[in-house]
Amino acid sequence: MKRSKTDTPSLYKKKRNRLCLFLMLATGLSACGGETETEAVSDEPAAVEADAGSAKTIEWDYENTNWEQISGTECRASVQSPVNINTQEVIEAELADIRYEYEPFPMKIVDNGHTVQVYGTERSFITVEGKRYQFKQFHFHYPSEHTINGERHPLEMHLVHQEEGTSNLAVLAVFIEEANTANPFLEKVFTQIPVQKEEEVQTEVQLTLSDYIPPSQMHYTYIGSLTTPPCTVGVDWIVFREPIQASEEQIAKFSALYANNARPVQPLNNRRVLKTEE
Ligand SMILES: [Zn+2]
């Protein structure tokens, strides 16, 4: 772990230790900390790219999701994502608020053949449990990949972040539900989707990520994987409980491009899902 522990506020440390204890109890991990997580994520640049499906070396699609048969991936591991979250079984925990340092940035967008992806900016970060992650990209899945008590939302947005100086990833998952009015922020993205697949388009449209985040901090968290090959494990998932809204037309616009780009839910095995205190 390159990050100095001395610059971690003591409150975070306390909560981090408590979270660590929870995770050890919940998952059977023998230790918590940077080294363990770093070892778990081996191929960082490919992994970040791959969650958006742009890894050129691995051929895969949503027709056949038996990706565990693809060599060179971690899709066979027992700690995969997405998962179903059974709200009766989640463990309430004292989790620190997520801190956002999101700056407006000009949108660069691509339809990469697996999803619509918007590239990140070097000047946007989140801090989760004392660890600071840089925003890399966001993209969409139709229908939602995570399910709550077996129920899906129409869309799910993934905001992928990478810890500074490590290959550790944290992904914010935001559910999108149908509402009567169009979402102005999604409108900015969906009206700029390039006609040509795999063509990256730099636009002058300014995006502010904080506009996409549900106002409520309430979320679920667990350790899983990327939901696309190479299915790299050791990803910190933060799944917001409160959805944001989109109009029927906006949802239809995305589903016309991708009628199904959701990986089936994976077994939790002996993992536990934590939730913020109510
Ligand atoms: Zn995703």
Residues whose N, C-alpha, C, O or C-beta is under 5 A from the ligand:
A	BS01	ZN	D51 H158
